[in-house]
Amino acid sequence: MKTKCLIVAATKYFYQDTKPERVKYAMLSLMSHIIDVADVEVIDFEMMFGFPRSYEKIEEFKSFAKSVLKEKQPDIVAISCYTSFDYLATIDVLRICRELYPHATLVVGGYHPTALPDDFMSDENLVDHIIRGEGEEALREIVLSGGRNLPKVIVGKTLELCNEKPLRYDLYPYQTDELYISLSRGCFHKCAFCVQSDDYKNPYRKMEVELIREKIDRAVKHFPIKRILFSDPIFGIDQAKTESLVSFLSENYPMYSYWAETRIDRLTEEMVACLSKLNMDLHFGVESLAEDTLINLMHKTNNAEHYKGCFFKAVELCQKYNMLGLFGFIMNYPGEQAESSRYTFEQLRRVTELYDELNVTFHMNQYTLYAGNKLYDMRYDLQNTRGFYFPNDGWWRVCEPNARWRSQNCLASDSIRTAYGDNFYYWHKDKNDLLKRYTGKFNLKAYSFYQRDEINSIIDQYGEGIMEESSRKKVYEMLTCYRQMLSKVLIAYNEIIEKTKSCKFVDAFNRLYIHETMRGNNKIIEVGINGEKSEEMDSLINEYQNMVREEYENNMKVLSLKGTDSVVKICNEYYWISEDGEIKRRKPTEKVE
């Protein structure tokens, strides 16, 4: 009789950010590597229950998890604690398993136990084995030995990708239309902030193209895929193999969209030209453009000027080949100086001035402290030398609402505090100003893609469940055109009123404009719900576009006057706005007091 092995993903408490990943690559790989020697079952509590976001829901989750697990009788339970956000739920699931299966072998693995194995060494004796690093060979060894004569902490063996077992998509219990696929493992860069544990050796290995093709071919037989995401930190560094892969995908799966991540200092024009043959968006983890931050704090590069040049070149290549490019940055980074933060924003503003239209965007993330990397080891030194302030060391062990806030509640340096006070979201104003600049310059392709969540949420708010799919697609296209036009017009307004009006007036005008033009969204969705013909929907969008542009021409006559109150017309309604930011609805003939 085969060993019964249960592979479990717990969940995250008080987690607000994303929907669960439906097919977790790590669990799929673990299952596939032991399926020949064990009866394997996968349980993903994120998929089954979601993210408990209150104390009551956490208690409900624990009862639910117990009711599910008590129906099983495994010999081995392998629990994935992927990051620190999973820690508390993982501990609770381990307690339940220890109670239900006193004679079973309990194993935990993932990024957090790799970084901090001591977090699972309590007197409760909740685990028998802790796997640090890659878990496939280690879990297989545990299954074959029954967990006997093995150390409590097992350092996983590096898996050569030519020995990777075929992934058993057919046995995975959940479906997805967005699938992560790994083409390599490890990394030869050593960024200080990476979630990868600093003392765990993880050499870079890449899979042969023939195996990649086979992996994708088998995946599409079992999942209704629309989008493939390559989960490699430095995608495409081998040009010949990249061209071979792109040729395969464009010939066999041109209907899918694709996502990949790579570094700006490894990007070439040949690579971008090749990838532009696919419906692909590229992500670049730039993180900063300031020399001190890049070299001394992030260990991202040894040549900051070259790195900055690579950034502008990457933007230029995305523009040239109409490739959607997302450039990510870390804000409030430990030890960063105020002038470094300002410098990065200055460079991003330069990008918005270089192009009339953009198909790139910038994504700013508040720094989150993860355990086990170089930066984690540097935290006390940065506290002493730069005034890095972080009161919630070990935040993952505390069951308290707003876990994201606890993980980010830090202040980069004394320099930041002097410049901005104790608000660690000091960078939001610069971000919002920048967002307004580049969103208004998106071309239609970029606007449709980068604003898709917002557009879909508007449609769902008014038309979810009562609009046919064909109408929804048309409404999405109409809203994209309408809202892109609104963004461009708002940028044009701001280019004038930021020079002629007070800050309070500018803020009031922007709020009024955004609020009033929402009525156009509602009308477009209403037409879609009523199933109007395509020509009538096109006529409506033309009507709105003409109205907004005509009002812009008339409004600019009064908005170009410096330092005065103004009456403006927005969506066929008149409003008086004072220099102090007061807003009143007006009749067309009513005079300003």
Secondary structure as GFF3:
##gff-version 3
##sequence-region A 1 593
A	DSSP	beta_strand	3	9	.	.	.	ID=ss1
A	DSSP	alpha_helix	25	34	.	.	.	ID=ss2
A	DSSP	beta_strand	38	44	.	.	.	ID=ss3
A	DSSP	alpha_helix	45	49	.	.	.	ID=ss4
A	DSSP	alpha_helix	55	69	.	.	.	ID=ss5
A	DSSP	beta_strand	76	80	.	.	.	ID=ss6
A	DSSP	three_ten_helix	84	86	.	.	.	ID=ss7
A	DSSP	alpha_helix	87	100	.	.	.	ID=ss8
A	DSSP	beta_strand	105	109	.	.	.	ID=ss9
A	DSSP	alpha_helix	111	115	.	.	.	ID=ss10
A	DSSP	three_ten_helix	117	120	.	.	.	ID=ss11
A	DSSP	beta_strand	129	132	.	.	.	ID=ss12
A	DSSP	alpha_helix	136	145	.	.	.	ID=ss13
A	DSSP	beta_strand	153	155	.	.	.	ID=ss14
A	DSSP	three_ten_helix	161	163	.	.	.	ID=ss15
A	DSSP	three_ten_helix	169	171	.	.	.	ID=ss16
A	DSSP	beta_strand	178	181	.	.	.	ID=ss17
A	DSSP	beta_strand	184	185	.	.	.	ID=ss18
A	DSSP	beta_strand	205	206	.	.	.	ID=ss19
A	DSSP	alpha_helix	209	222	.	.	.	ID=ss20
A	DSSP	beta_strand	227	230	.	.	.	ID=ss21
A	DSSP	alpha_helix	239	252	.	.	.	ID=ss22
A	DSSP	beta_strand	257	262	.	.	.	ID=ss23
A	DSSP	three_ten_helix	264	266	.	.	.	ID=ss24
A	DSSP	alpha_helix	269	275	.	.	.	ID=ss25
A	DSSP	beta_strand	280	287	.	.	.	ID=ss26
A	DSSP	alpha_helix	291	291	.	.	.	ID=ss27
A	DSSP	pi_helix	292	297	.	.	.	ID=ss28
A	DSSP	alpha_helix	304	320	.	.	.	ID=ss29
A	DSSP	beta_strand	324	331	.	.	.	ID=ss30
A	DSSP	alpha_helix	338	354	.	.	.	ID=ss31
A	DSSP	beta_strand	360	366	.	.	.	ID=ss32
A	DSSP	alpha_helix	374	386	.	.	.	ID=ss33
A	DSSP	three_ten_helix	395	397	.	.	.	ID=ss34
A	DSSP	alpha_helix	403	408	.	.	.	ID=ss35
A	DSSP	alpha_helix	414	420	.	.	.	ID=ss36
A	DSSP	alpha_helix	428	439	.	.	.	ID=ss37
A	DSSP	alpha_helix	444	450	.	.	.	ID=ss38
A	DSSP	alpha_helix	452	463	.	.	.	ID=ss39
A	DSSP	alpha_helix	469	500	.	.	.	ID=ss40
A	DSSP	alpha_helix	503	529	.	.	.	ID=ss41
A	DSSP	alpha_helix	534	559	.	.	.	ID=ss42
A	DSSP	beta_strand	566	570	.	.	.	ID=ss43
A	DSSP	beta_strand	573	577	.	.	.	ID=ss44
A	DSSP	beta_strand	583	586	.	.	.	ID=ss45
###
